[in-house]
Amino acid sequence: MKIIRTSTIPLSLNVLLKGQLKFLSEFYDIVGVSSEGQLLDEVEQREGIKTIEVNMERGISPLKDLTSLYKLYKILKREKPVIVHSITPKAGLLTMLSGKMAGVPIRIHTFTGLIFPTRKGMVQKLLISMDKLLCSAATHIYPEGEGVRKDLIDYKITSKSLKVIGNGNVNGIDLEHFSPGQITEAQKDLLKKELNIEDAHFVFVFVGRLVGDKGINELVKAFSHINKKENSQRQSKLLLVGPLEQELDPLHPDTLREIENNPDIISVGFQKDVRPYFAISDALAFPSYREGFPNVVMQAGAMGLPSIVSDINGCNEIIIEDQNGAIVPVKNSEKLSEAMRKMKLDTDYYQKLKMNARPMIESRYEQSVIWNALLSEYKKLIKEKDYRV
C-alpha cells in the first residue's frame, strides 16, 4: 500500500521526518513530495524512498498555488495512495484539497504550528479561513501537541476529532544521536578555538532561522543588556546557529548591526550538524513567538542543556519551569534578560536544571515510541476503511 508524505519545502521532510520515512517504508510504499532542491534528493537517498518534485510557495500566491494544486492532483491520481499525509501549512492546504479532488480515501494533516494566533486583522482572518478549508478537506487532523490542539478548538478551526500522537512532536528524538557523548573533548576544544570561546565563558545558544518570529530581535537585545553589565571573569557569548532569512520576516536593522558589531555574538549560519554547537554551549535561549512542538528544545535537552523558552505551544510542554528550564513571556526582552542572567549567575539553580535536562527528554520523547504510535495509527485508519492490512 502506498502512502504519500508532503511538505512545502524539502527541508521539512529532510529534518522534521528524518529516519521516520525509512522506518515506515518497511511497512508501506512511501513517497515524499515537496519543492525541488538538493535536500529532496538527500531525502530520497537517505530514506530509501521515491520522491517527486512539486514546487509550492510558502507565501500567498494564488496563481502559483493553483498550478501546484493541479500538479498535486495529477500525481495523486497517478500514484493512487491509500493515505496522503501533509505537514507545514501550504502543503497541508494544497495536499488536502488535491487529495479530496483525487479521491484519496485517508487524508491526514499534522499541524506542527499555527501562524494565525500571532497575526491580527485581515491577515489573521485569511489564515484562519485557509486552515478551516484545509480541515474541511482532510479526513483526520493531528495537532503536534496539546497547545496546538487547544488553539484549534479555541479558534473553532474544525469540529473534527483532534488527537495528539504519543506525548507530542512529529518525529520524537534520536537519543543515541543527540547525546553529549557523541562529541569528543578534542572536537569541542577545536570548535571553541575556532570561535574564540574560552572555558570561562557562559555560552547561550540559539538554533533556528534568524527571523523576527523566532524572537531574535528580543534575544539580541536581552543578551546585549546583560553583556554590558558583566565583569570580565564570567563573560557571556551568544552563539547563533542558523540561516539569516530576510525575505519574509526580516530582523530589525538595529539587531543586524548588533549581530555584526558585537564581538560576543557569534553567528555561524546554517549547520548540517548542530550537535557540536550544543556541546560547547551552556544553555539554549529560544524566545520564539510560535511553534508547534520545537525539535530544537528537545535536541538541546537531549544534549544536556537547560532551556529558556517563551510561553508558547510546545515549548511550555517540553520545558517545566524550574525543573529543566525557564519560561518567559513572548516578546519580552526584559524578562528574557532576567532569565538569562539568573541562568548564568545562580550556579545551584543552573546545575539543577542541567541535571534534569536529558532525563526529562528521555522519559517522554524517545523516537521509536513516536514512530510506532504513528504506524499503529496508519494501520488503524486503513483497517477502518476496510483495506486489507
Secondary structure, DSSP 4 states (H G I P E B T S, - for coil): -EEEEE-SSHHIIIIITTTHHHHHTTTSEEEEEE--SHHHHHHHHHHT-EEEE----SS--HHHHHHHHHHHHHHHHHH--SEEEEESHHHHHHHHHHHHHHT-SEEEEEE---SGGG--HHHHHHHHHHHHHHHHH-SEEEESSHHHHHHHHHTT---S-B---TTS-SS-B-TTTS-GGGS-HHHHHHHHHHHT--TT-EEEEEES-BSGGGTHHHHHHHHHHHHHT--GGG-EEEEEES-B--SSSPPPHHHHHHHHH-TTEEEEE--S--HHHHHT-SEEEE--S--SS-HHHHHHHHTT--EEEESSTTHHHH--BTTTEEEE-TT-HHHHHHHHHHHHH-HHHHHHHHHHHHHHHHHHHBHHHHHHHHHHHHHHHHHHTT---
